[in-house]
Amino acid sequence: MLKRIKACFCITNISVANYCKVSYDMLKSISAERRTYNAKILNRLEPLYKALNFKKSITELPTVVSFKEKELQNTAQKITQLLNKTKKILGVKQTNLKLLEKNRIGWLRGLHACSELLAKEDLMTSDTKWVHLRKSHLKIQLADNSLFKIVQLQGEIVGLKAKVDSLQASIK
């Protein structure tokens, strides 16, 4: 009886001891089945146990039904909010991916152009230094925004699309 009461009311031995107006050690001993219930404890716990009404199914209890209906309404709102937030994040990730791909194409063209210019020997010394510096900067940019980043963004987008589909299915 004590275990069911504690589980259903989500309380500890201390709370039950305070409710029954007995010592914590006494209730701990009863919980460990070293002692039995006395009349004082039994009289306090019996109404709680009877109120739990284990004879009916959980779906037949009117309070539970109304609580679940309210909870369902709140859940629908929260799922809609989460869906909108996920769609927004998905849009940002897709935009970032397109921008990254576009920038990488430009940087790769610039890297090729720098290599072509450096292969020619008709550049002045100052131009050669500038082109060499641009080439090193482009390599750094490409290292920071590597192909791994593109694959990572694509994976995140696929995951977000699956999340959006799942959330849309749960709303319906």
JODA-V707589 format. One record per pair of residues at least 24 apart in sequence whose C-alpha atoms are under 7 Angstrom apart, sorted by the first residue. I is the first residue (numbers start at 1). GAP is how many residues later the second one is. D is the distance in whole Angstrom. If there is no record, write none. Layout:
BEGIN
i=I gap=GAP d=D
i=I gap=GAP d=D
END
This chain:
BEGIN
i=2 gap=29 d=7
i=5 gap=44 d=6
i=20 gap=24 d=6
i=76 gap=95 d=6
i=79 gap=88 d=7
i=83 gap=81 d=6
i=83 gap=84 d=6
i=86 gap=74 d=7
i=86 gap=78 d=7
i=87 gap=77 d=7
i=90 gap=67 d=6
i=90 gap=70 d=6
i=93 gap=60 d=7
i=93 gap=64 d=7
i=94 gap=63 d=7
i=97 gap=53 d=6
i=97 gap=56 d=6
i=104 gap=38 d=7
i=107 gap=31 d=6
i=111 gap=24 d=6
i=111 gap=27 d=6
END
